[in-house]
Amino acid sequence: MRYWLFKSEPSTWSWEQQQNKGDEGEEWDGVRNYQARNFMRDMEIGDRGFFYHSQTEKAVVGIVEVIALAHPDSTTDDERWECVDIKAVKSVQTPVTLEIIKSDPRLAEMVLVRNSRLSVQPVQEDEWRIVCELAGVSL
């Protein structure tokens, strides 16, 4: 299993909306960055990810699971863009803010710290465990 982080502005697609989709999940569409798209191409069914509210909150607020492999993004006719489908697994007990992540020396190399603008990004297994610990989540 690999780990990822999915960023969304809550005003565009919130954690609550993701949860409301249930087991059906939702296409992680609208990504228009080649690196983020390539990360989605690398994902496998069952991979886990952090759901991160960007902009105002800037915090990990939930855990998601990849439920469909990369496929054409339904929001465009441009065949360059692909996406995966994800479903909500659980909310975190304590949101983990970007400030907390940046202040933890164990997370200094996390992509979120080094390239906070990337909307889909990998998370290393040790980083996953640390953020889950900070969030009060056991998986």
N, C-alpha and C positions, 0 to 999 in steps of 0.2 A: 504494500500500500504506500502511496505517495501522498504528500500533503501540499495544500495550496491555500491561497488567500484570494477572495473575491471582493472587490471594492464596489460599493454602490452609494450614490447619494440618496439618503432617505427620502428626499422629495421626489426622486425618480422611481426607485424601487427599494422599499424598506424591508427590514427583517420581518415585520408583521405581515407584509404582503407575501413574502416568501413562505412563511409558516402557513398562511391561509391556503396555499396551493396544495398542502398535504403531500401524500405519497406520489401524486401526479407530478409534482415538481414544476420547474419552469426552465425554459430556454434561457441561457445566460447570453442574451443577444446584445447587439449594438456595439460590440468591441471593435474598434477600428485601429488597432495597433498590432503590427506584425508580430512582435515579440510575445504579446499577450495571446494572440491567436495561436502561435506556435506552442505555447504552454498548454493551451486547451487541446491541441492535437496530441500532446503527450499524455493526456489524462486517460485513466482507465476506470471502468465502472467499479464503484466501491471506494475510490479515492475519497479522502475527506478534505474539507477546507474550512477556513474561517470565513464567516460573513462579516465584512467590515463596513461600518457606516463611515463614509468620508465626509468631507466638507465641515459641517458644524461639530458633530460628535467625535469624529476621528477615533473610533474604538471598535474592537472585536466584540460583536454582540451575539453571535451564534455560531453553530457548527452545521455544516452542510455536507451532503454526499453526492458524488457524481453518479447520475443514474442513466445517462446516455452518452455515448462516445461523440466525438466531434462530427458535426454534420453541417450542411449549409445553413447559414443564418437566415431565418425567415423574414427578417426586417429589411433585406436588400436583395436585389437581383445580381449583385456583383459577386461572382463565384469565388473571389479571393477570401471572403469572410466566412468563417465557420464559428460554431459555438458548441458547447456541451449543455446538457440539462442537469440541473441540480435540485435536490430536495432538502428541506430543513430537517435536521436531526434533533437538535435541542438548543435551547437558549443557554447562554453562559450565566452563571450565578452572579458574577461581577464583571461588568464590561471592562476590557483591558484597553486603555487609551494609548494613543501613539506616544504621549508623554511618558507613560509608565514603561512602554517598550523601549523607548530611546534611553531611559535612565537605567535600564538593567544591562550591566556590562555583558551578561551572557547572551544578549540579543543584538550586540553591536554589529554583527555581520548579516543580520536579517535583511532581506531585500527591501522590506517595508522601510527600514531605516536608511538604506542607501539609495533607494529609488522609489520614493513614496508616491510618485505619479502613476506608476504602472498599475493598471486596473485588475490584472490577473497575474499572480506571481507565485513561484514555488516557496514552500516553507520546509526547512530541514527538519528531520525527525526530532532532534534535540530541541529545536526552537518550538516545535509543536507541543512537546511535553511541558516546556517552561510556560508557554502562554496558557495552556490548559490549566496548569497549576495556579497561575495568577488569576485565572477566570473562575476557579472553583469548580472545574469540570473534570470528571473522571470518565475515561472512555476505554 
